[in-house]
């Protein structure tokens, strides 16, 4: 009888979440999802949206104002079309925002499972180790790691992954702790389930919604951090088009042609807000309580 309870417990819990009133994704979250989809499509199909080069410009066309003939958003100091660089810049900007969250999500969730299901000594050791990272502001720690490793997209991804692991691990550990002594967990232990079976068959399916919701919101923060590293010269290296790097290149024209900075700055804000709004909507849709790491 205990074995049957173990087999059906996770499915019963998920079914209970969706019983009653049917939940719908809020309208703001639907709009945010549409914006994210458009950004991803623009990044993938950039060559179809513009025929100009994102890295090679025409010096005779430098610093054209937005709305100029052939240059919807104007040109930068090297005569490169800003719209073209904005579209192509979506690729590294979104990738360096999403990849670190995916990497940190896998590692952080593993840490949370180990700590949440481990014995008190193991739990304390893992959580105290993660607390070390909270001794430093996340931005400064990312800058320090990126500076030590050197500029480049790979090193920026590593730096961002490191600083995102602790908060994700804390969410995973908190959710695991709530399930540790649940009835279906006791039934699983009584049936002789191994640690891996408890972690991957019983706990992981139930904490996945909370982790996914939290990670979705973190992508927006990761995009901002990534743009900041590129702005400081610690992320994507020129002449590659990237939103933070575009702001760094255009800041010298802030007082003469300030309109040129609007497009990359707005792109960063829109992408960040869209992922945050989508994360909030998914939290309501999946009935996940907010967790602040």
N, C-alpha and C positions, 0 to 999 in steps of 0.2 A: 504493500500500500504506500509505503514511504517513497518507493522508487517512482510510482506514478505521480505523486505530488511533485517530486523534483522535476520530472519531465515537462509538466504543464505549467509550473509556477510562473516562469517568465512570460509566457504567452498570455496567461490570465492577467498579469499585471499590465501588459500593454493594452489588452482589450478593455481593462477597467479605465484606462486613461481616456479612451475615445468613446466611452459609453455616455449616454445622456445627450445633451445639446451638441449638435455638430459644430465643431470649431471651424472658423474660416480665417484665412490670413488677412490681417487688417489692410485697408486700402493703401496707407502709406508704405507698408512693406511690399505690397504688390508693385507700387510705383518704383520703390527702391530696387526690386528684383529686375524690373524692366530696364532701369538705368544701368545696372550691372551687366545685364545681357547685351545692351547696346555698346558698352565699353569693351566687352570681350569680343563682340563681333567686329568692332572697329580695329581692335588690336590684331585679330586674325586676318581680316581682309583689308588691311592698310594699303597694300599695293593697288587695290581696286578703287580706293577712295581718292587717291592722288597719284599723279604721274611724276611728281618732283622728287628730288633726292632729299632725304632727311639730314644728310651730312655734308653735301656739297652745295654751296651757294653761289650767287652771282654778285660780285662786289658792287656792280652798278645799281643793284636793287636793294642795297643795304638800308635798314631802318625805315622801310616803307610803313606807313600807318595802316591800321586795320581798314579793310574795305578797298584797298588799292587794287587796281586791275590785275587779276591773276593771283592775288594774295589776299584771301579772305580775312586772315587775322594779322596781316602784315609780315614783315621780315625782321630777322635779328641783325646783329652787327656784322655778320659775315654774308648777308644776303640770302640766308636760308629761310624757306617758307615756314612760318610758325605753325600753320595748320598741319602741314606735313610732319613736322617734328612732334607735334602734339599727338597725332594719330599713331605714328610709329613709337612714340614714347610710352604709349599705353602698354606695350608689350613688356618691357623691363619693369615698369612701375607696378603693374599688376602681379607679375611673376614674383618679384622680390617682396611683394606684400602677402601673397598667398602661400608660397613655398615654405617660408619660415614657420608659418602657423601650422601647416600640415606636418612638418618635421617635429615641431614642438608638441603638437597634439598627440602624435604617436608616443614620443618619449615621455611627455608629461603624464599621459594617461597610464602608461606602464608604471611610472613612479607612484602614482596615486593608488593603483591596484596593489602594488607591493606594500605600500605603507598602510593602506586601509585594511588589508587582510592579514598583514603580518602580526607577529607578536609585539608586545609593547616596546621592547628594546629596539626591534627592527623599525617599528613605526617612528619611534623617537629619533633614531639615527637618520632615517631618510628625511624627515621633516626638518630636523635641525640643519642638515646639509643644504637643503633648499633655502632655508632661512638666511644662509650666508649671502645669497644673491640679493636679498632685500636690504642688506647693509649699504648698498650703493643705489643711487637713482638709476632707473632702467636706461634712460637716455645716455647718461655718462658712462655706464657700463658698456653699452653698445658702441659708443664712440671709442672707448679704450680698447675693446676687442678688435674693432675694425682697424684702428690705428696700428695695433700690434701685428695684425695679419697682413695689412696692406690693402690698397684700394682694389676694387673689382667686385663684380656681382656675386661671385661665389663666397668671398669673405664677408660681404654684407649679409648674405643669407645665413652664414654661420653665426655671425654676431647677433642677428635678430632672433635666430632660433634659440640661442643660449638664454637670452633675457626673457623669452616667452615661455620657456619650460616651467619655471616655478609657479606662476599663477595658474596655468592649466593643471599642473600636478595637484595644487591645493583644491581646485574644484573637483577633480577626480577623486581625491582622497576623502573629501567631505561627502560626496555622493556615495562612495563605497562604504563609509562609516555608517550611513543611515541604513544600509542593507545588510550589514555584517551580521546582525542578530535577528534578521527577519525569519519568519516561520519557514519559508521555502529554503532558506540557507541552512537552518537547523536540520531540516529533512534531508538536504543534500549531504550534510556531514554525517548524519546517521546512516545513510546508505553507502558510505565509504567513498564519496567523491574525492578526487585528488585536488590539490591546490589549483592546478591549471584548469580543471573542470569547473571549480567554483568561480575562478576569475573570468574565464572566457565564455562559459555557457550560462552562468547564473547572473554574475554582476555586470559584465561588460554590456550586454544588450539593454540593461536597465539604466546604466549611467550614460550611455552613448548620446541620448537626446540633449542632456545638460551640457556635455562636453562639446557637441557640435554647435549648439547655440552660442556658447561662450567663445568658441573659436571663430565663428562667423563674425561676431562683433570685433574680435581681435584683429581681423584682417584689415579693417579700417585704420586701426592704430599702427599696424605694421607698415601700411602704405605711407603713412606720415613719417614714421621713423626712417623708412628706406629713402624717402625723398630728402629727409634731413641729412642722412649720411652722404648722399650724392651732392647735396648743396655744399657740404663741407669738404668735398673732394675725397671722401672715404668710401664711396659706393661705386656706381657706374662711372666708368672713365670716359671722357670725351674722345671722339666727337659723337659718340652714341647719343641718340635722342632719348632723354628721360626727363620726367617732369621736374624733379628737384634740380637736376643739372641745368635745365632750361632757365629756371629762376636764378640760379647762380650766374649764368651767362648774361642774363638780361638786367640784373640788378644795377649795373653801372648806368643804365639808361632810365632809371627810376624817375629822375626829375626832368628829363627831357622828353621821353616818350613812355610815360607810365602805363599807357594802355597795352603795351606789349607784354607786360607781366600778368595781365588779368587771366589770360587763357590757361597757362600752366598752373597758376595758383588756384583757379576755380576748379580745374580738373582734379587736383589733389583733394580739395574740400568736398566736391561732389562724390568722388569715389569713397572717401572715408565715411561721410555721413550715410551714404547708401548702404554700406555694409553694416553700420551700426543700427540703422533702422530695420534692415532685414533681420539682424540678429534679435532685436527686440520682438519683432513680429513672430519669428519662429519660436521664441520663448513662450509667447502667449498661445500660439497654435499647438505646440507640443506640451503645454501645461508644465513648463519648467520654471521653477522658482529662480529668481535672480540670485546670483552668487557674486560677491565682491571679494576678489583675492587680495 
